[in-house]
Amino acid sequence: MRVKEEKAVITFQTTLQAIQAERALQAAGCPGRLIPVPREITAGCGMAWCAPQGDAQTAEQCLRDAGLDWERTYCLLL
């Protein structure tokens, strides 16, 4: 059985925002990947960036540095 871990889930209003964020975060070397938005969350486009909880602030800073917007950051057990 897989052990659930705390993850940071960053949601976006549009698919374009999610794809731009993925490119920026990968280019900056931020850990994580795009995932479908978990059922516990209602979000605009249905895609979210998932990363270890400890990397949430780093990912948000990378998005700020790239001039990108996001909807909200959640902490979930996934």
Summary of the structure (lengths in Angstrom):
residues: 78
radius of gyration: 11.5
end to end distance: 12.7
largest distance: 39.7
contacts: 236
relative contact order: 0.36
helix: 33%
strand: 28%
